[in-house]
Amino acid sequence: MYDNYVSLGRNCEAAFQFRRLLGRDVAYYFSWLVTPFEALIAVIGDDFAGTYRKENLQVTADSDMILDTGTGLKYHSAFRKELGRTLSGPRFEELYAESARKYAFLAQRFRDLAGSANRVLYVVKTDEDGVRGKAARLRDLLTARYPAHDFTLVIVQEQGRGEDDWREPGIRNRYVERFAPVSRANDGHVPSWDRIFAEFPLRPGAMSQPV
């Protein structure tokens, strides 16, 4: 059994499924971002250095998200409601400082959990190619950075990419019937996700308080 579920991307579908299962949110850094796998590896490898720098933030053309050009991560905009599609104006500095503090807090929460005695299930939902090798690199990175960390990495893909168990230590490849549409990330295939949760269950009472 596990003490924590943590989403590592690619988008917020896994976080929505945790919310459904638990009836509440326990957010970590990548829970509500759009995170390409290579960006995930790089950011954890750099211990979050250089993330969410003001000079690297750019409004995207197709959504309310902000692209961090330094890392490739996309964040839900903390500015859209008051600033529209710009990153300027009298309130920008205040709004930026507030959101930067939030992400610094979430980065530290990630470090604290990885350095704790908790057993953690990391979930990466991805439609990328070459995922097995990327997963192995991520596992090795987490093991090197946090040698005492007890974790399992579950790579979730759509069933059309199904393969036999990779038999990679610390990694499990699992499949869902379909992913949620990008515009409705909460509309995941519930029976598929529930099979994963049943296979990798939380300890009773776990995640009542985040590390």
N, C-alpha and C positions, 0 to 999 in steps of 0.2 A: 504494500500500500504506500501511497505517496502523501507527503505533507503539503505540497503546492503544485498547482498547474500554472504554467507560464507560457504565454504565446510569444513566439519569436517571428511572427509574420506568416505568410507574406502580407496579408491584410488583416482586418479585424474580425474575420469569420470565426476563428477559434475563440477570441475574446467574447463574442456574442454567445457562443455555445457554453462557455464557462458561466456567463451571466445567467443563461437559462437554467443550467444545472444547479447553480448555487443560490439563485435568487438575489444576487448582489454582484458588485464589481470589486475585484482586487487587482488593480492595474499595475503593470510593470512597464518598462520603457517602451517596448515594441508592441504593446497590446493593441493600440489604436492607430498605428502608423501603416504606411505602405513601405515594405522593406524587401528589396531584392536580396537574394541569398548572399551574393558577393558583398553587398553593403553590410549585411548582418555580420559576416565574418570579419570584415575590416573594422567595423565599429567596436565590436567586442575585443578584437585584437589590439586596438588602440586605446582600450579602456575608456571609450567615449570621448577621447580628446578631439577637439575640433568640431564636435556636433553642435548644430543649431547656432552657428555664428551668424550674427546679424548681416554681415557683408555677403554671406553665401545664400541668403534666403531669396526666393524668387516665386512670384505668383505663377501658378500654372494656368494654362489656357482652358482646360477642360473640366475643372472642378473647383471646389472651395479649398483645395489643399495648397500647401506651400512646399516647394521643392528646396531641399538643402543641397545646393550644387556641390558642396564639399564632400558629401558622403553618399548622395543618391537616395537618401531617405525622404519620404513625403510625410508632412505633418498636417493634421487638420488645422485650418487657419484660426489663429487667435485674433485676427484683425478684420476679417471680412465684414462682420456686422457693423463695425464703426468706421472702417477705412475703405470699404468697397474693394476694388481690385488694385489697390495701391499699397505700398509699404512706406508710407510717409504721412505726415500730418502731425498736428500738435499732440495727439494721443499715442503716436506710434512708439515712442521710447518707453512710455509707461507700460503699454500692453506687451511690448517685447520683453521688458525686464520681468514682468509677471510670468509670462510663459516660459522664459529661460529658467527661472527659479523652479518651476514645476518639473521641467525636464532634468535639471540637475538633481532634484530630489528623487525622481524615478530612476536615474542612473545609479544613485547611491543605494536605492532600495534593491536594485538588481545585484550590485556588488555584495551587499549585506546578506542577501539570500544565498548567493553562490558560496559565500564564506561561512555559512551556518551549518549546523548539523542536520538540517532538514533534507529529506529525500524529495527531489524535484522531478516532475515530468515536464520537459520542454516540448512544445508542439510547434512544428513548422508546417504550415499548409502552403503548398507550392505547386505551380504548374510549369516550372522551369525544366530544362533538360539538364542532364549531367548531375542529377541531384545526389546520387550515391557518393560520389567523390567529394562533393561540397559538404555533405553531412559528416563524412569521416574527418574532414579538415576542421569542421566546427567542433566535433567531439574532442579531437586532439587538442584544439585550442583551449576549450573549457577545462580539460584535464590538466594541461600545463599551467594555466593561470590559477586554477583553484584545485590543487592536488587532492584535497580531502573531500571534494564535492561528490556527493552521491546523487547521480542523476541518470535519467534515461532520455534519449532524444527520439521522439516519434515524428517521422516524416509522413505527412498526410498528402496523398495525391488522389486524383480521380481514378476510378476503377479501370478506365481504358489504358492506364499506364501500369496495370497490375503486374507484379513479378513475384516469384517465390521469395521467402524471407531471405534478406541479404546476408544473414548470419554475421553481421558486423557487431562486435562488442559494443554495448551501450546504445545501439541504434535499432529501432524497429520501423520497418516500412509498412504502412497501413493505408487502406483505401476507402474512399467514400463513393457512393453512387453518383453524386454530382456535387459540384461546388455551388455556393450561393452566387446569384448574379452580382456583378460588381456594384450595381446601384442599390442592391438589397442584401447587404452582407449578413444580415440577421436571418436570412431565409436559407439556412443550410439544410441538408438532408438529415433530419433528426435521428432516424433509426441508425444511420451509419455512424454518426458521432456517438450515439449512446453505446454502440458496440465497442468503440474505442475506450470510452469511460469505464465500461464494465470490465474490460481487459486490464486496464491500468487504474484501479480505483483509488479514490482519496481515502485516507484514514478518517474515521468518523470524527467530526468536529474540526477537521483540518481547515485552514484558511479562514478561520473566524477572525484572525488578526494577521495582517501582512507582516512579514519580517521587515 
